[in-house]
Amino acid sequence: MPLLDRNGNREDRWTRSEGAAIGNIPAALVPWEALAEALEARTPDQQIGVILPNSVPFAALAPFLPRLALVAIAFPAYSDGRGFSLARQIRRAGFAGEIRASGPLIADQFAYALSCGFDTIELPEASAARQPVPQWLHARESFSATYQRGYGEAGRNVLDQRRAARAAAPIAAE
């Protein structure tokens, strides 16, 4: 499956494991159901990532975050936005590792995914064929402002922009 980051295509250094048998895999990506066992079997030089269904509550994941290098949140459909909320909670908890969206997202969601804290997007082949990389990069730049506060770079929130413009405007004399 193709992998994108904010600059375009990216090589995937992670190897998917069917279960907790991670052997000598340097960067192992395991299913949620096998995470606890994989973390116990991990050697000091191994990195562990998890493929997380977007239905898993953040509270269930939180105890594992300090030992993870990657959280790949599964999106069963582009219209299922629970993964965006989960990514935001993970970032707010201080997770500094990679957060990956995995599933059939569309290019119009790219800017929002990045602002929610995703670092990479893993697309099914069919989605990648329908919307090539240049379309994703164009979509990333299409949104210059957000409605929600605290997403993305400072100063991109519409409300903050309006307040700043009002404060900078001279007061009209009556």
Buried (B, 14 or more C-beta within 10 A) or exposed (E): EBBBBBEEEBEBEBBBBEEBEBEEBEBBBBBBEBBEBBBEBBEEEBBBBBBBBBEBEBEEBEEBBEBBBBBBBBBBEEEBBBBBEBBBBBBEEEBEBBBBBBBBBBBBBBBBBBBBBBBBBBBBEEBBEEBEBEBBBEBBEEBEEBEBEEBBEEEBBEEBBEEEEEEEEEEEEE
